[in-house]
Amino acid sequence: MYYKLILISSLLSFTAMNANNDYTDVLVNSAYYDGLHLTYVIPPPAQFKMVVEPARTDGYSFGFIPTDAIYDSAGIIIGVTIINLIDEDTADHPFETIITEDTLEIRQFYGNTLEIQPADSMFNSNGEFVIAMKLRAPDRHIPTSLVAYYNGTTEMLIFEVLTKAWFPQYTASDILRECLTDFRVLRQKASKD
């Protein structure tokens, strides 16, 4: 998909916090990304863990899977991609353009019977709106069931929910909502250079 190609050419400084104290597993498994002006803190939903290497192999920055699952056989995966919107490779692709191109790529990949509809309103922990879409094909199961986009002005975060055919879609939507509700955006202090 378009944004996965951008990811290959973008340098991302993504780290996971390793806590040696009494922080909960949520903090240990949280993703932290320092953007140009914002810091993104993305904890996993309850009963999920963060995975990096297998998710990167699939073109994501990282992902979340159920704590008792293995990436390749997980019933649900939340793949998260972070795109630098001011990178020279993406500077001519603003947020809205990337969403448009991404949905066109998704439709092309899954075919003309794919239905793309707005999901119920979703917000992050800052109360900021996150654009979310439901995907379904009436004639078959498609792995990508939900996609959500967050505009951080200089960075864009894409949350892609992939499910197996047996995984309930209403549960997938609830899990994405929990992930987004816990997702925090922190303003960075201006440096005194």
N, C-alpha and C positions, 0 to 999 in steps of 0.2 A: 504494500500500500504506500501511497505517497509519503506519508509522514515517517514511515519506517526507512525509506530511502534517505530522507533528510537526516534521520538519526545517525546513519552511518557516517555522514560527512560532518556532523556536529560533535564537538568535544564536550562531554558532560562530566562535571565533577560531582559525582553522586557518592555518598557514603552512608553506611549504616552505623548507627551508634552502638558501640559495645560497652555495656554498663557493667562495672564491677561492684555495684552496690545493690540496694533493694528496689531498683526500678522494676516495674512490671514487665512481663513479656511484651506488652504492647510497645513500650518505649524501646526495648531492645530490638524489636522487629520493625521499628518505624524507619521510614526513608526520610532523609534530609537532603535538600538541594538548595544551594546558595545561588540564586540567580543574580542578575545585574543589580536590582534594587530590592528584591524580595527574597525571603527564605521560605521554602515550602517544607512543611512537616506533614508526612503522610503515614499515619499509623494503619496497621491492618485492621480489618473488621474483627470482631470477637471470634475466637476459634479459628483464626487464620494466621499464617506465617508468611514472612517475606522470603522470596527466592530471587536470586540475581542471575547466576550463570545460565540456567536453562531458559529464563525469560529473555536474556540478552540474545541467546541463540535464535529465538523467535523474533527478534527485532525490537523488543521492548527495553526500556531502561531498567525495569525490575517488575516483579509481579507478586501477587498474593494468592496463596492456595490454602485450602483447609489444613489445619495443623497435622492431621493424621494422613494426609495424602502425599502422593508422589506426583511431581509436575506432569509427567506424560500421561498419567491416568486419572488426574483430578477431575471431579465432576464439574468443577467451576474454577476458572482462572480469571483474575483481574490483572490484565497487562497494562502497565502504566508507561507512557512514553512522554519524555520531556523534550520540547523543541525550543531552541533559541531563536526567537523571531527576529533578532537583529544580526544574526550570522550572515555573512556575505552570500551564502547559498540560499537563505530564506528571506532576505530583506525585501524582495519584491513579492512576497507571499504573505500578506497580512492575515490575521486571525480568520476573518470571514472567508477569505479566498481558500485557505487551507481546509476549512470545514466543507466548503462547496466541492473542492477537488477530492477530498477524502470520501464524501458521500457518493460522488460519481464513481470513484474507484471501487467502493464497496458494492455499488449496484452492478458495475461491470463484472466484478468477480463472482457475485452470487446470481446474476441474471435478472431479466426484466420482471420476473414475478416477485422480486423482493419488495416488501412493503417497509418503508421507513416513515415512522411516525414520532412526533414529539412524545417524550416520556413525561410523567408527572413532574411538576416543578421540583428541582433539587437544588440545595444550597450547601455551601461549605460551612465550617464552624464560624467563619467571619460573617455569615449571613449573605454572602455574595452568590448570585445566581450562577449555576453551572448548567450549560446547555446539554441536555441529555436526549437521546433518541433510542427508540425501540426498533429492532429489526426482526422481521419474520418473513418467511416464505410459506404461503398457504399449502404448497404441495410437498414440502419436505422440511427436515430440520436443518438449520444452519448454525454453526458453532457460535458466531458472533451474535449475541442477543441484545446487547446494549452498548452504546458508545456515549461517553460524556466528554465535554470539552471545557476547559477552564482557560480564560484569557488573563494572563498575568502581565499583559502589555509587552514586556520584553521576552517573556517565555510563555509557552502554551503547554498545558498538560492534557493528555488524552488518556482516558480510562476506558479500556475495552474489556467487556465481559464476555468470556467464551464459556459455553456450557456443553455438556454431553446431552444427547437426546433425552435421557432419563431424568435430567435435573429440572426441577420445577421452575418455570420462568418467573412466577411471582416471588419465589425465594431469591432468585438472582437479582431482581429489582430491589428487594429489601436489603440485600447485602451491599449492592452498589450505593444505595441511599446511606447506609451506615458508614461506608468508606468515605463518601463525600462529606457527610456531616462531621466526621472527625478530622478531616483534612483542613489544616490551618495554613494561613498565609501571614507571615510576619514581615513588617517593614524593617529594612535594615537602617541602622543609624548611619548618617553621613560621616565619612572619614574626614579627619582633620589633616589632610595633606597640604 
